[in-house]
Amino acid sequence: MRLLYPCDPFEKKKPDEAYAEEHDAAVAAGISCSLYSAEDFETGRFDPRPSLEVGATDIYRGWMMQPNAYAAFQAAIESKGAQVLTTADQYRNCHHLPEWYSLCEGLTPRTVFLEKNADFPGSLKDLGWTAYFVKDYVKSLTTARGSIARSAAEIPEIVGLIEKYRGQNEGGICVREYEKLLPETEERYFVYKRRAYARSGVCPSLVEAIAPRIDSPFFSVDVVQAASGDLRLMELGDGQVSDRKKWAADVFIRMLQN
């Protein structure tokens, strides 16, 4: 196994500052690591240092990519004779909400998938929802306006702001039924090689139930407590591009050694 991190844009022998602590923890644990330039990759150059090992499995730990960019990244790794832990199809399955929603329905808020120019009031009028949480296939609106629409007529405003601040709406629009949640209880878990992991060592049964449903060797699971007391799945994500959040770097690296 080898971990592949983005390098600092100006000092290519050093990991990017955002991943330096984790990279150093991996090296200290005896895991082989390579650095690559994300900027060079965008221009068609892929020259990791140290070089990738032929036949070795690489785990990417870096910036979020759109699925087509990840497919190109997989091809670049394979051109060096190495292989990826997570294929492009598996990456997309966790990266885009519509790919995993049907596998976790009932564990997560009800969701409708629409085009960005849809007639939102007309499409949603028969659902009977009191409010809506709006996001594209990957992210929600993180400005002060937030992603909650109190009526369907407010949804186009949120869609426009997502496009303004992110530069695009990735994939389409996910309209989720608003549920009263306790954001301070949100916790990130990881599933690695079909086994669920918690930073505290104890995974809730909800995460254990999700682990075998998803065809991916490495993904994140974000869980939050509802006002009712139930745990709810909020997001899945590809593990390679998911922040550790509250996970200590050494605890995260020990998980990858299993």
Secondary structure, 3 states (H helix, E strand, C coil): CEEEEEECCCCCCCECHHHHHHHHHHHHCCCEEEEECHHHHHCCCCCCECCCCCCCEEEECCCCCCHHHHHHHHHHHHHCCCEECCCHHHHHHHHCHHHHHHHCECCECCEEEECCCCCHHHHHCCCCCCCEEEEECCCECCCCCCCEECCHHHHHHHHHHHHHHHCCCCCCEEEEECCCEEEEEEEEEEEECCEEECCCCCCCHHHHHHHHHCCCCEEEEEEEEECCCCEEEEEEEEHHHCCCCCCCHHHHHHHHCC
